[in-house]
């Protein structure tokens, strides 16, 4: 018997939650760093967190944990 993948409605998938959370944290880091000077090291760290969040969501979707 073939197993059908679980259907997630409107982005309520683990991939969407993980990606959204990491991207939100990254934007918060960048926003705080921009207000503090700007502190370029933290801007780069926040940008890296945003990129990692996007990649994590894409990898999790490829693993079947996202909405098709």
N, C-alpha and C positions, 0 to 999 in steps of 0.2 A: 504494500500500500504506500502510495506517495503521500508525503506530508505536505499540506498546503501552508505557505508562510502566513504568519499572523498579520492581519491587516490593522494598520494604525491610521486613525482618522485625524486629519488636520494637524499633522506634525506632532502628534503625541507619542512619538517613538523614542526609544532610548537614544538613538543617534541625534534626533532633533534636540532633546533635552541636554545632552552632553555638549553638542556644538553651541547651542544658545548660551549655556552657562559659561563656557570658556570664553566665548566672544564677548559676553557682557563683562566678565572680569577683566579681560584685556582692555576694553574701552574705558572701564573705571580707572585702571592703572594709567592709561594714556591721559585721561582727563585730569587726574590729580597731578601727574607729572607736568602737564602743560601749565597748570596754575602755579606750580612751584618754581617757575623760573624761565624757561622750561628746563627740566632736568632730562637731558637727552638720553642718558643711560636708561632711565625708566620709561621713556617714550619707546625706545627700541625693545625693551623687555615686554611692554604692553603689546606692541605690534607683533612680537614673536608669539605671545599667548593667543592673539587673534588668529594668526596663521595656523597654530597648532590646533585650535578649536575647529577651524574649517577642515583641516586634514582629518582630525578625529571623527568628525561627522561623516566625511566622505568614506573613510575606511569602515566605520560602523555600518553605513548604508550598504557598502559592498559585501559586508559579512551577513547581510540579511536582517539587520536590526533597525532598518529605516523604512520609510514609506517608498514604495516603488515609483 
